Amino acid sequence: MTATLRDAVAADLPVITGIYRESVLNGVASYEETPPTEAEMALRFSTITGSGYPYVVALDEAGAVIGYAYASAFRNRSAYRFVVEDSIYLSPAARGKGTGKALLSELIGRCTALGFRQMIAVIGGGHPLSIALHRALGFEQQGLIKATGFKHGRWLDTVFMQRPLGEGTTTTPAAGVYPDTLYRG
């Protein structure tokens, strides 16, 4: 499957909400147990995009949204301002066809261009396919926290993976570069 990628827009939110709903109800990537409403997803979308973080959708050959990905603040303390966390969700029909890899590659490129230095993946349930996807794109496992979530009647582990972006830690970021101006806390 060859997916076309573009910036997500508010009109995509009904489909984005549906994709996330399916993941919340049937998967372990998210530790939410009750799917958020479209209004809540719109609030999350405006917070992320309004803060300047990338939010991308993947389209199938017919132009339908089949997945989405975004980067957001890893934590809200100022010292974390050069670190982003990635999130990727796919419709069931798009899984295992390269769409996740295309979305994550796009996020890596955009976040690097914005001046971020590290990307963190917090993988709920320690899902092997998500770990493999991140590993294929240069992430290394940095930690495993056992039994941190309880969903679908079982305990779930959380895996942390990390990938340097751009110059990573080889240089000190210049004052006033984009991520430095993002932090509003």
Disulfide bonds with the S-S distance in Angstrom:
none
